[in-house]
Amino acid sequence: RPPQVPTRWIRPLEVGQSHALGEEVTVTLLDSNHCPGSVMFLFEGAFGTILYTGDFRYTSAMQGEPALRGRRIDRLYLDNTYCHPHRALPSRQRATRQAAHVIRTHPQHRVVIGVYSLGKEALLVDLAVEFSTWVVVSPWRLEQMRLLELPDVFTTEEEAGWIRAVDVTEIRWDTLVSWNTLHPTIAILPTGRPVKVTHPNIHPVPYSDHSSFSELCEFVKWLKPCSVIPIVRGTMCQAYFQKYLSSAPQALPDLGLPKPVPECVPQQSKRKGREPACLLKRAAWHSVPRGVVYEPPEKYTEKSEEFTGVKVPQQNCCKSALSLEEGCACYTGNEKGKEELSGEQLGVAREAGTVSQVPVSYEDFPTGLAEQYLLTPLNILKQNSSQKFDKLVEDFFRRGEAP
């Protein structure tokens, strides 16, 4: 799926190198050991240091990364997909051996492997080499494999190999019945998530591109960040890492950003006629990227209350304007009890006509908006005037490219 961002705003960055964003922010891309091309982002500036893992699979080799070795991390935005003691996962090498064992126990069967549009390529290559067979894929997937410069083990010829990669949605009862009417077939479903098996020939294998619980603990223990912020919505995992955190004070509360405007979201009776400028600023402030959002693994992480024996400390989410704590009903710390609208609720309110549609003037934007709101989703900043927004970003890049 192509990115939903105009190509003129896309700047390719080399992994492992530091890149200046304007004069005050530096970002370094680090391999996240997830799917091909996936990276972690290390942001540095006057505000401190932030590491955003995105989807990642920790490996001890990351401790040799020069950009992280001995580095103080103020905030760690962590991929907590499997952040629970019950979510033990084998290494990908061990999971690959499990998949090979399943195949060996069915020597007369053809094999279909359910994968997403990107990811699990290493598993397919390893199985092709292990069993000396081609992996049959669709034409578009073959083109993708070639773009990724993977080993030449993929083909579109149906009869060339007896292992086939299909979309994960095809691994279900009716397709297994159909395949087995033509030839004995088994399906392998490589995933770390709990799955419901609908056919006896479907074999889940705990192969995952996300870190296991023990790997997360090892990563945080080594990195010693000042704080950990989970990026998977609906789960709380900070309690597991408290003993690994650094006791040094964070640099982030001293951010030199504009102060939030009080009473930006008054009661319903006071909303009519109010200028929407404060709503724009507050929405941009409250919408710090959380990364890609997953549904947590069912049964284990649906509710934090299910984490028996673990008490999650309650924190005052209003101490910092960049706090991402769920369920915070206040904004500045001095307006307890006032209603807080999320970005999604704000959008609903606009559609319902409860928020004024008067356009925000150019003067309403704080100076240095592109730099200050660098991590804010583009749709928030662009909601009033695409022309003015484009000019702001063009000015930003022009200043960044100036000698």
Summary of the structure (lengths in Angstrom):
residues: 403
radius of gyration: 24.3
end to end distance: 36.0
largest distance: 73.3
contacts: 1088
relative contact order: 0.13
helix: 32%
strand: 14%
